[in-house]
Amino acid sequence: MERAAWYRERVPLLLKRVWVFAYVCFAWIFFRAASLSDALLVVRRIFTGVWSSPAIPALMVLLACLVWLYESLYESRVRPVLAHGLVRVCLAAAMILYLCLFSAGGGAFIYFQF
C-alpha cells in the first residue's frame, strides 16, 4: 500500500502509525486466545462491550493515548525536552507505579501455550 502515491502523499504519518498499532493489537487477539471461538468472543465484546466496565478501565485507555502522544512528540521539536533524563525517569516511574497499583495478579507468561 505504501507504493501508491496517494497513500504516501495524502495519508498523515500519525494515521499510518495508528493503523499499524490497531492492526497489530487486533491480530494479537488471535495469537493469544486459547481457541478461535474465544478470539471471536473477544472481538465481539470489543465492539459491543461497555467501555465503563472494570475490564477496560478508562485510566488504561488514557495511558495508552499518552504513550501515543509521547511517541508523536518525540519525533517533533519537543524531542530535546522529552530526551532529558529526568523526564524519562519520571515517565518510567509513573508506568511502574501504574503497573503495581492496577495490574491484576495471577498473570501467566505470555508464551506459555507454545
FENNOR-V399054 format. One record per pair of residues at least 12 apart in sequence whose C-alpha atoms are under 10 Angstrom apart, sorted by the first residue. I is the first residue (numbers start at 1). J is the second residue. Records with the same first field share a line. If there is no record, write none. Layout:
# FENNOR-V399054
I = J / J
This chain:
# FENNOR-V399054
2 = 16
13 = 72
14 = 68 / 69 / 71 / 72
17 = 68 / 72
18 = 68
21 = 68
26 = 39 / 42 / 43
27 = 39
29 = 42 / 43
30 = 42 / 43
31 = 111
32 = 110 / 111 / 112 / 113
33 = 113
34 = 113
57 = 102
59 = 98 / 102
60 = 98 / 102
63 = 95 / 98
67 = 91
70 = 82 / 91
